[in-house]
Amino acid sequence: MMRGSTTIFTVQDVAASLAYYRDCVGFDVAFEYGTPTSYVGLCSGEVSLHLIAAAQAPRPPGHGAVSVYVDDVDALHADLVKRGAKILNAPRNQDYGLRDFGIADIDGNMIFFGIELGKS
């Protein structure tokens, strides 16, 4: 039985990426590992996101993506705009039944935030 998952993004600069996710996206830092730090755990609500330094990963930075369901996509979008997140697009209703928008981190990894249409 599957019980949960954590997305792991490869990043070039762990410290800079940690600051971006903390300050611009609103994640809390759950843990930091290594000297210098090469692996970080972040969380927001029930969402976990880990960052690994490119030097420690089998894949290049900037090729990750994840979709996150949220309670209020428009309010989150407004908050992330104020925080300075790199917004890819404004929230819009999609044919696939979600209202969503996307952001990118400093390496190009993407997070799409959405809510099922009719739930907002």
Chimera marker file (.cmm) of the C-alpha trace (Angstrom):
<marker_set name="trace">
<marker id="1" x="0.000" y="0.000" z="0.000" r="1" g="1" b="0" radius="0.5"/>
<marker id="2" x="1.333" y="3.444" z="-0.909" r="1" g="1" b="0" radius="0.5"/>
<marker id="3" x="1.031" y="6.029" z="1.836" r="1" g="1" b="0" radius="0.5"/>
<marker id="4" x="2.727" y="9.209" z="0.691" r="1" g="1" b="0" radius="0.5"/>
<marker id="5" x="5.449" y="10.725" z="-1.410" r="1" g="1" b="0" radius="0.5"/>
<marker id="6" x="8.042" y="13.459" z="-1.457" r="1" g="1" b="0" radius="0.5"/>
<marker id="7" x="9.168" y="15.306" z="-4.556" r="1" g="1" b="0" radius="0.5"/>
<marker id="8" x="12.933" y="15.787" z="-4.867" r="1" g="1" b="0" radius="0.5"/>
<marker id="9" x="14.236" y="18.606" z="-7.058" r="1" g="1" b="0" radius="0.5"/>
<marker id="10" x="17.859" y="18.757" z="-8.166" r="1" g="1" b="0" radius="0.5"/>
<marker id="11" x="19.234" y="22.271" z="-7.745" r="1" g="1" b="0" radius="0.5"/>
<marker id="12" x="22.545" y="23.942" z="-8.524" r="1" g="1" b="0" radius="0.5"/>
<marker id="13" x="22.815" y="25.972" z="-5.306" r="1" g="1" b="0" radius="0.5"/>
<marker id="14" x="21.040" y="24.456" z="-2.297" r="1" g="1" b="0" radius="0.5"/>
<marker id="15" x="21.360" y="27.572" z="-0.119" r="1" g="1" b="0" radius="0.5"/>
<marker id="16" x="19.949" y="29.885" z="-2.807" r="1" g="1" b="0" radius="0.5"/>
<marker id="17" x="17.140" y="27.441" z="-3.597" r="1" g="1" b="0" radius="0.5"/>
<marker id="18" x="16.291" y="27.017" z="0.089" r="1" g="1" b="0" radius="0.5"/>
<marker id="19" x="16.023" y="30.812" z="0.407" r="1" g="1" b="0" radius="0.5"/>
<marker id="20" x="13.799" y="30.986" z="-2.701" r="1" g="1" b="0" radius="0.5"/>
<marker id="21" x="11.392" y="28.302" z="-1.480" r="1" g="1" b="0" radius="0.5"/>
<marker id="22" x="11.301" y="29.753" z="2.042" r="1" g="1" b="0" radius="0.5"/>
<marker id="23" x="11.009" y="33.432" z="1.154" r="1" g="1" b="0" radius="0.5"/>
<marker id="24" x="9.269" y="33.474" z="-2.235" r="1" g="1" b="0" radius="0.5"/>
<marker id="25" x="7.099" y="30.344" z="-2.065" r="1" g="1" b="0" radius="0.5"/>
<marker id="26" x="6.401" y="30.130" z="1.677" r="1" g="1" b="0" radius="0.5"/>
<marker id="27" x="7.784" y="26.697" z="2.558" r="1" g="1" b="0" radius="0.5"/>
<marker id="28" x="9.101" y="25.984" z="6.054" r="1" g="1" b="0" radius="0.5"/>
<marker id="29" x="12.512" y="24.357" z="6.446" r="1" g="1" b="0" radius="0.5"/>
<marker id="30" x="12.101" y="20.909" z="8.035" r="1" g="1" b="0" radius="0.5"/>
<marker id="31" x="15.789" y="19.914" z="7.990" r="1" g="1" b="0" radius="0.5"/>
<marker id="32" x="19.182" y="20.556" z="6.407" r="1" g="1" b="0" radius="0.5"/>
<marker id="33" x="21.778" y="17.853" z="5.859" r="1" g="1" b="0" radius="0.5"/>
<marker id="34" x="25.503" y="17.936" z="5.112" r="1" g="1" b="0" radius="0.5"/>
<marker id="35" x="28.423" y="20.310" z="5.535" r="1" g="1" b="0" radius="0.5"/>
<marker id="36" x="28.093" y="22.275" z="3.404" r="1" g="1" b="0" radius="0.5"/>
<marker id="37" x="24.361" y="21.651" z="3.102" r="1" g="1" b="0" radius="0.5"/>
<marker id="38" x="23.658" y="19.315" z="0.190" r="1" g="1" b="0" radius="0.5"/>
<marker id="39" x="20.124" y="18.126" z="0.991" r="1" g="1" b="0" radius="0.5"/>
<marker id="40" x="17.166" y="20.061" z="2.399" r="1" g="1" b="0" radius="0.5"/>
<marker id="41" x="13.666" y="19.102" z="3.461" r="1" g="1" b="0" radius="0.5"/>
<marker id="42" x="10.889" y="21.684" z="3.080" r="1" g="1" b="0" radius="0.5"/>
<marker id="43" x="7.212" y="21.506" z="3.976" r="1" g="1" b="0" radius="0.5"/>
<marker id="44" x="4.016" y="23.478" z="3.630" r="1" g="1" b="0" radius="0.5"/>
<marker id="45" x="0.851" y="21.988" z="5.048" r="1" g="1" b="0" radius="0.5"/>
<marker id="46" x="0.816" y="18.345" z="3.928" r="1" g="1" b="0" radius="0.5"/>
<marker id="47" x="3.256" y="18.948" z="1.057" r="1" g="1" b="0" radius="0.5"/>
<marker id="48" x="6.904" y="17.875" z="1.358" r="1" g="1" b="0" radius="0.5"/>
<marker id="49" x="9.601" y="19.003" z="-1.048" r="1" g="1" b="0" radius="0.5"/>
<marker id="50" x="13.245" y="18.033" z="-0.878" r="1" g="1" b="0" radius="0.5"/>
<marker id="51" x="16.169" y="19.711" z="-2.622" r="1" g="1" b="0" radius="0.5"/>
<marker id="52" x="19.405" y="17.931" z="-3.515" r="1" g="1" b="0" radius="0.5"/>
<marker id="53" x="22.626" y="19.522" z="-4.733" r="1" g="1" b="0" radius="0.5"/>
<marker id="54" x="23.419" y="18.743" z="-8.366" r="1" g="1" b="0" radius="0.5"/>
<marker id="55" x="26.830" y="17.414" z="-7.322" r="1" g="1" b="0" radius="0.5"/>
<marker id="56" x="25.052" y="14.715" z="-5.266" r="1" g="1" b="0" radius="0.5"/>
<marker id="57" x="22.300" y="13.815" z="-7.737" r="1" g="1" b="0" radius="0.5"/>
<marker id="58" x="22.128" y="11.470" z="-10.736" r="1" g="1" b="0" radius="0.5"/>
<marker id="59" x="20.123" y="14.008" z="-12.769" r="1" g="1" b="0" radius="0.5"/>
<marker id="60" x="20.739" y="17.605" z="-13.811" r="1" g="1" b="0" radius="0.5"/>
<marker id="61" x="19.048" y="20.567" z="-12.117" r="1" g="1" b="0" radius="0.5"/>
<marker id="62" x="15.895" y="22.119" z="-13.488" r="1" g="1" b="0" radius="0.5"/>
<marker id="63" x="14.119" y="19.062" z="-14.878" r="1" g="1" b="0" radius="0.5"/>
<marker id="64" x="11.607" y="18.477" z="-12.069" r="1" g="1" b="0" radius="0.5"/>
<marker id="65" x="7.901" y="19.220" z="-11.884" r="1" g="1" b="0" radius="0.5"/>
<marker id="66" x="5.094" y="18.551" z="-9.434" r="1" g="1" b="0" radius="0.5"/>
<marker id="67" x="1.400" y="19.431" z="-9.138" r="1" g="1" b="0" radius="0.5"/>
<marker id="68" x="0.035" y="20.527" z="-5.770" r="1" g="1" b="0" radius="0.5"/>
<marker id="69" x="-3.654" y="20.792" z="-4.912" r="1" g="1" b="0" radius="0.5"/>
<marker id="70" x="-4.547" y="23.859" z="-2.853" r="1" g="1" b="0" radius="0.5"/>
<marker id="71" x="-7.629" y="25.294" z="-1.146" r="1" g="1" b="0" radius="0.5"/>
<marker id="72" x="-7.610" y="28.716" z="-2.845" r="1" g="1" b="0" radius="0.5"/>
<marker id="73" x="-5.567" y="28.967" z="-6.030" r="1" g="1" b="0" radius="0.5"/>
<marker id="74" x="-6.254" y="32.672" z="-6.594" r="1" g="1" b="0" radius="0.5"/>
<marker id="75" x="-5.237" y="33.687" z="-3.070" r="1" g="1" b="0" radius="0.5"/>
<marker id="76" x="-2.069" y="31.597" z="-3.325" r="1" g="1" b="0" radius="0.5"/>
<marker id="77" x="-1.238" y="33.168" z="-6.687" r="1" g="1" b="0" radius="0.5"/>
<marker id="78" x="-1.644" y="36.667" z="-5.216" r="1" g="1" b="0" radius="0.5"/>
<marker id="79" x="0.570" y="35.750" z="-2.251" r="1" g="1" b="0" radius="0.5"/>
<marker id="80" x="3.308" y="34.280" z="-4.458" r="1" g="1" b="0" radius="0.5"/>
<marker id="81" x="3.262" y="37.356" z="-6.707" r="1" g="1" b="0" radius="0.5"/>
<marker id="82" x="3.823" y="39.544" z="-3.617" r="1" g="1" b="0" radius="0.5"/>
<marker id="83" x="6.623" y="37.269" z="-2.407" r="1" g="1" b="0" radius="0.5"/>
<marker id="84" x="8.439" y="37.521" z="-5.730" r="1" g="1" b="0" radius="0.5"/>
<marker id="85" x="8.047" y="33.948" z="-6.977" r="1" g="1" b="0" radius="0.5"/>
<marker id="86" x="8.741" y="33.383" z="-10.671" r="1" g="1" b="0" radius="0.5"/>
<marker id="87" x="5.164" y="33.058" z="-11.961" r="1" g="1" b="0" radius="0.5"/>
<marker id="88" x="4.767" y="31.160" z="-15.242" r="1" g="1" b="0" radius="0.5"/>
<marker id="89" x="1.111" y="32.012" z="-15.817" r="1" g="1" b="0" radius="0.5"/>
<marker id="90" x="-1.931" y="33.481" z="-14.075" r="1" g="1" b="0" radius="0.5"/>
<marker id="91" x="-4.615" y="31.143" z="-12.720" r="1" g="1" b="0" radius="0.5"/>
<marker id="92" x="-7.013" y="29.958" z="-15.402" r="1" g="1" b="0" radius="0.5"/>
<marker id="93" x="-9.692" y="27.335" z="-15.849" r="1" g="1" b="0" radius="0.5"/>
<marker id="94" x="-8.384" y="24.343" z="-17.785" r="1" g="1" b="0" radius="0.5"/>
<marker id="95" x="-10.201" y="21.826" z="-19.995" r="1" g="1" b="0" radius="0.5"/>
<marker id="96" x="-8.889" y="19.061" z="-17.740" r="1" g="1" b="0" radius="0.5"/>
<marker id="97" x="-11.051" y="20.238" z="-14.832" r="1" g="1" b="0" radius="0.5"/>
<marker id="98" x="-8.647" y="22.356" z="-12.791" r="1" g="1" b="0" radius="0.5"/>
<marker id="99" x="-8.077" y="26.030" z="-12.207" r="1" g="1" b="0" radius="0.5"/>
<marker id="100" x="-4.308" y="26.277" z="-11.975" r="1" g="1" b="0" radius="0.5"/>
<marker id="101" x="-1.105" y="28.248" z="-12.457" r="1" g="1" b="0" radius="0.5"/>
<marker id="102" x="2.580" y="27.465" z="-12.394" r="1" g="1" b="0" radius="0.5"/>
<marker id="103" x="5.799" y="28.791" z="-10.943" r="1" g="1" b="0" radius="0.5"/>
<marker id="104" x="9.448" y="27.970" z="-11.576" r="1" g="1" b="0" radius="0.5"/>
<marker id="105" x="12.397" y="27.968" z="-9.227" r="1" g="1" b="0" radius="0.5"/>
<marker id="106" x="15.807" y="29.463" z="-9.956" r="1" g="1" b="0" radius="0.5"/>
<marker id="107" x="16.883" y="26.282" z="-11.800" r="1" g="1" b="0" radius="0.5"/>
<marker id="108" x="13.687" y="25.862" z="-13.816" r="1" g="1" b="0" radius="0.5"/>
<marker id="109" x="11.986" y="23.162" z="-11.727" r="1" g="1" b="0" radius="0.5"/>
<marker id="110" x="8.242" y="23.781" z="-11.875" r="1" g="1" b="0" radius="0.5"/>
<marker id="111" x="5.367" y="23.600" z="-9.409" r="1" g="1" b="0" radius="0.5"/>
<marker id="112" x="1.789" y="23.758" z="-10.649" r="1" g="1" b="0" radius="0.5"/>
<marker id="113" x="-0.845" y="24.746" z="-8.087" r="1" g="1" b="0" radius="0.5"/>
<marker id="114" x="-4.473" y="23.901" z="-8.733" r="1" g="1" b="0" radius="0.5"/>
<marker id="115" x="-7.971" y="23.285" z="-7.484" r="1" g="1" b="0" radius="0.5"/>
<marker id="116" x="-10.741" y="21.249" z="-9.054" r="1" g="1" b="0" radius="0.5"/>
<marker id="117" x="-13.220" y="23.452" z="-10.899" r="1" g="1" b="0" radius="0.5"/>
<marker id="118" x="-16.320" y="24.034" z="-8.814" r="1" g="1" b="0" radius="0.5"/>
<marker id="119" x="-14.432" y="23.742" z="-5.500" r="1" g="1" b="0" radius="0.5"/>
<marker id="120" x="-13.206" y="27.330" z="-5.203" r="1" g="1" b="0" radius="0.5"/>
<link id1="1" id2="2" r="1" g="1" b="0" radius="0.2"/>
<link id1="2" id2="3" r="1" g="1" b="0" radius="0.2"/>
<link id1="3" id2="4" r="1" g="1" b="0" radius="0.2"/>
<link id1="4" id2="5" r="1" g="1" b="0" radius="0.2"/>
<link id1="5" id2="6" r="1" g="1" b="0" radius="0.2"/>
<link id1="6" id2="7" r="1" g="1" b="0" radius="0.2"/>
<link id1="7" id2="8" r="1" g="1" b="0" radius="0.2"/>
<link id1="8" id2="9" r="1" g="1" b="0" radius="0.2"/>
<link id1="9" id2="10" r="1" g="1" b="0" radius="0.2"/>
<link id1="10" id2="11" r="1" g="1" b="0" radius="0.2"/>
<link id1="11" id2="12" r="1" g="1" b="0" radius="0.2"/>
<link id1="12" id2="13" r="1" g="1" b="0" radius="0.2"/>
<link id1="13" id2="14" r="1" g="1" b="0" radius="0.2"/>
<link id1="14" id2="15" r="1" g="1" b="0" radius="0.2"/>
<link id1="15" id2="16" r="1" g="1" b="0" radius="0.2"/>
<link id1="16" id2="17" r="1" g="1" b="0" radius="0.2"/>
<link id1="17" id2="18" r="1" g="1" b="0" radius="0.2"/>
<link id1="18" id2="19" r="1" g="1" b="0" radius="0.2"/>
<link id1="19" id2="20" r="1" g="1" b="0" radius="0.2"/>
<link id1="20" id2="21" r="1" g="1" b="0" radius="0.2"/>
<link id1="21" id2="22" r="1" g="1" b="0" radius="0.2"/>
<link id1="22" id2="23" r="1" g="1" b="0" radius="0.2"/>
<link id1="23" id2="24" r="1" g="1" b="0" radius="0.2"/>
<link id1="24" id2="25" r="1" g="1" b="0" radius="0.2"/>
<link id1="25" id2="26" r="1" g="1" b="0" radius="0.2"/>
<link id1="26" id2="27" r="1" g="1" b="0" radius="0.2"/>
<link id1="27" id2="28" r="1" g="1" b="0" radius="0.2"/>
<link id1="28" id2="29" r="1" g="1" b="0" radius="0.2"/>
<link id1="29" id2="30" r="1" g="1" b="0" radius="0.2"/>
<link id1="30" id2="31" r="1" g="1" b="0" radius="0.2"/>
<link id1="31" id2="32" r="1" g="1" b="0" radius="0.2"/>
<link id1="32" id2="33" r="1" g="1" b="0" radius="0.2"/>
<link id1="33" id2="34" r="1" g="1" b="0" radius="0.2"/>
<link id1="34" id2="35" r="1" g="1" b="0" radius="0.2"/>
<link id1="35" id2="36" r="1" g="1" b="0" radius="0.2"/>
<link id1="36" id2="37" r="1" g="1" b="0" radius="0.2"/>
<link id1="37" id2="38" r="1" g="1" b="0" radius="0.2"/>
<link id1="38" id2="39" r="1" g="1" b="0" radius="0.2"/>
<link id1="39" id2="40" r="1" g="1" b="0" radius="0.2"/>
<link id1="40" id2="41" r="1" g="1" b="0" radius="0.2"/>
<link id1="41" id2="42" r="1" g="1" b="0" radius="0.2"/>
<link id1="42" id2="43" r="1" g="1" b="0" radius="0.2"/>
<link id1="43" id2="44" r="1" g="1" b="0" radius="0.2"/>
<link id1="44" id2="45" r="1" g="1" b="0" radius="0.2"/>
<link id1="45" id2="46" r="1" g="1" b="0" radius="0.2"/>
<link id1="46" id2="47" r="1" g="1" b="0" radius="0.2"/>
<link id1="47" id2="48" r="1" g="1" b="0" radius="0.2"/>
<link id1="48" id2="49" r="1" g="1" b="0" radius="0.2"/>
<link id1="49" id2="50" r="1" g="1" b="0" radius="0.2"/>
<link id1="50" id2="51" r="1" g="1" b="0" radius="0.2"/>
<link id1="51" id2="52" r="1" g="1" b="0" radius="0.2"/>
<link id1="52" id2="53" r="1" g="1" b="0" radius="0.2"/>
<link id1="53" id2="54" r="1" g="1" b="0" radius="0.2"/>
<link id1="54" id2="55" r="1" g="1" b="0" radius="0.2"/>
<link id1="55" id2="56" r="1" g="1" b="0" radius="0.2"/>
<link id1="56" id2="57" r="1" g="1" b="0" radius="0.2"/>
<link id1="57" id2="58" r="1" g="1" b="0" radius="0.2"/>
<link id1="58" id2="59" r="1" g="1" b="0" radius="0.2"/>
<link id1="59" id2="60" r="1" g="1" b="0" radius="0.2"/>
<link id1="60" id2="61" r="1" g="1" b="0" radius="0.2"/>
<link id1="61" id2="62" r="1" g="1" b="0" radius="0.2"/>
<link id1="62" id2="63" r="1" g="1" b="0" radius="0.2"/>
<link id1="63" id2="64" r="1" g="1" b="0" radius="0.2"/>
<link id1="64" id2="65" r="1" g="1" b="0" radius="0.2"/>
<link id1="65" id2="66" r="1" g="1" b="0" radius="0.2"/>
<link id1="66" id2="67" r="1" g="1" b="0" radius="0.2"/>
<link id1="67" id2="68" r="1" g="1" b="0" radius="0.2"/>
<link id1="68" id2="69" r="1" g="1" b="0" radius="0.2"/>
<link id1="69" id2="70" r="1" g="1" b="0" radius="0.2"/>
<link id1="70" id2="71" r="1" g="1" b="0" radius="0.2"/>
<link id1="71" id2="72" r="1" g="1" b="0" radius="0.2"/>
<link id1="72" id2="73" r="1" g="1" b="0" radius="0.2"/>
<link id1="73" id2="74" r="1" g="1" b="0" radius="0.2"/>
<link id1="74" id2="75" r="1" g="1" b="0" radius="0.2"/>
<link id1="75" id2="76" r="1" g="1" b="0" radius="0.2"/>
<link id1="76" id2="77" r="1" g="1" b="0" radius="0.2"/>
<link id1="77" id2="78" r="1" g="1" b="0" radius="0.2"/>
<link id1="78" id2="79" r="1" g="1" b="0" radius="0.2"/>
<link id1="79" id2="80" r="1" g="1" b="0" radius="0.2"/>
<link id1="80" id2="81" r="1" g="1" b="0" radius="0.2"/>
<link id1="81" id2="82" r="1" g="1" b="0" radius="0.2"/>
<link id1="82" id2="83" r="1" g="1" b="0" radius="0.2"/>
<link id1="83" id2="84" r="1" g="1" b="0" radius="0.2"/>
<link id1="84" id2="85" r="1" g="1" b="0" radius="0.2"/>
<link id1="85" id2="86" r="1" g="1" b="0" radius="0.2"/>
<link id1="86" id2="87" r="1" g="1" b="0" radius="0.2"/>
<link id1="87" id2="88" r="1" g="1" b="0" radius="0.2"/>
<link id1="88" id2="89" r="1" g="1" b="0" radius="0.2"/>
<link id1="89" id2="90" r="1" g="1" b="0" radius="0.2"/>
<link id1="90" id2="91" r="1" g="1" b="0" radius="0.2"/>
<link id1="91" id2="92" r="1" g="1" b="0" radius="0.2"/>
<link id1="92" id2="93" r="1" g="1" b="0" radius="0.2"/>
<link id1="93" id2="94" r="1" g="1" b="0" radius="0.2"/>
<link id1="94" id2="95" r="1" g="1" b="0" radius="0.2"/>
<link id1="95" id2="96" r="1" g="1" b="0" radius="0.2"/>
<link id1="96" id2="97" r="1" g="1" b="0" radius="0.2"/>
<link id1="97" id2="98" r="1" g="1" b="0" radius="0.2"/>
<link id1="98" id2="99" r="1" g="1" b="0" radius="0.2"/>
<link id1="99" id2="100" r="1" g="1" b="0" radius="0.2"/>
<link id1="100" id2="101" r="1" g="1" b="0" radius="0.2"/>
<link id1="101" id2="102" r="1" g="1" b="0" radius="0.2"/>
<link id1="102" id2="103" r="1" g="1" b="0" radius="0.2"/>
<link id1="103" id2="104" r="1" g="1" b="0" radius="0.2"/>
<link id1="104" id2="105" r="1" g="1" b="0" radius="0.2"/>
<link id1="105" id2="106" r="1" g="1" b="0" radius="0.2"/>
<link id1="106" id2="107" r="1" g="1" b="0" radius="0.2"/>
<link id1="107" id2="108" r="1" g="1" b="0" radius="0.2"/>
<link id1="108" id2="109" r="1" g="1" b="0" radius="0.2"/>
<link id1="109" id2="110" r="1" g="1" b="0" radius="0.2"/>
<link id1="110" id2="111" r="1" g="1" b="0" radius="0.2"/>
<link id1="111" id2="112" r="1" g="1" b="0" radius="0.2"/>
<link id1="112" id2="113" r="1" g="1" b="0" radius="0.2"/>
<link id1="113" id2="114" r="1" g="1" b="0" radius="0.2"/>
<link id1="114" id2="115" r="1" g="1" b="0" radius="0.2"/>
<link id1="115" id2="116" r="1" g="1" b="0" radius="0.2"/>
<link id1="116" id2="117" r="1" g="1" b="0" radius="0.2"/>
<link id1="117" id2="118" r="1" g="1" b="0" radius="0.2"/>
<link id1="118" id2="119" r="1" g="1" b="0" radius="0.2"/>
<link id1="119" id2="120" r="1" g="1" b="0" radius="0.2"/>
</marker_set>
